[in-house]
């Protein structure tokens, strides 16, 4: 419905032709351009290629959810505080006692203030360093787990060509996009989750809270701190679970944003594998070169086996360097005719053997040795060559 609403707004502001014809029966016939209601991304139906995804990744465009690293950072940070709580508390108490106890003893000078400030900075650095280190490690883990290790400065660049003022598009992307709806849902869910978790934990520890006025300051502080720690930890765990469907959503939206039109797919195919016409021409040239090279080998043949007219294969055998006869040329139709002409010009014997010529043509490539299953048939051919007195080239 929202998409239809914006299309109608665009229809109104662009002043499209809107004709109304009243018929004799009083009914109205409305005519307008149907293309007005076409989606902006109409035609982007093809899944993105690996190249498209890789280029987007290099530009820093990846599918990830912010909830995962945020939750892990909070969990890691508060686990450090939980396990190092006694040590942190001891350092704070020691520093507090030092300044309260020596407040009236020392003189306040610029030098003393600088020294005390440096000492205080060192103490706070020791306290905060483990927390910061845990948060940094957690942030790296949360991001690397989703997208791997990827560093890109491209998001920092400003593309002035994309800065276009289109109120309808801006309003749609600001208030009515799927991403905004998902972010709104996540924000509401976070607030509701924190409220529910806090309510359940406070309800279960309500007796401890009521007894806190009767406890010492240290014990009361410890009890309230544990309750707060449980609220934060359980909230983070729930948000961590929420990050799983959110990541699936972000992944799907990321793939949708990278979808391509058929024209874009063809253009990318040309860029990666070359123009199909050029590739076809190169293959044709390669075939021509291979054919010319093959034709030059025909005069070296011992015998040419024919079909008699459609197929022709030329064999060569040198018992000093070859284990079996070798196919040095083959052809069909016009090429077979050319092989026979060269054989006739060079006095090479031609033998008609329809099944053998077809079998060699279909099963062997130029340069292959005759396989064992054709040894007997080929030996009969060479026997005829030997009987004809052409034994200088034969066995």
Protein Blocks (a to p, Z undefined) as FASTA:
>chain_A
ZZmmmmmmmmmmnopacdddddfkopacddddfklmpcfkgoiabccdfklmmmmmmnop
acddfklmmmmmmmmmmmmmmmmmmmmmmmmmmmmmmmmmmmmmpccdfklmmmmmmmmm
mmmmmmmmmmmmmmmmmmmmmmmmmnopaddfklmpccfklmccdfklmmmmmmmcmklm
mmmmmmmmmmmmmmmmmmmmmmmmmmmmmmmmmpcfklmmmmmmmmmmmmmmmmmmmmmm
mmmmmmmmmmmmmmmmmpccfklmmmmmmmmnopfklmmmmmmmmmmmmmmmmmmmmmmp
mbdcdfklmpccdddddfklpcbdcdfbdcehjlmmmmmmmmmmnopacdddfklmmmmm
mmpcehiacdfklmmmmmmmmmmmmmnopammmZZ
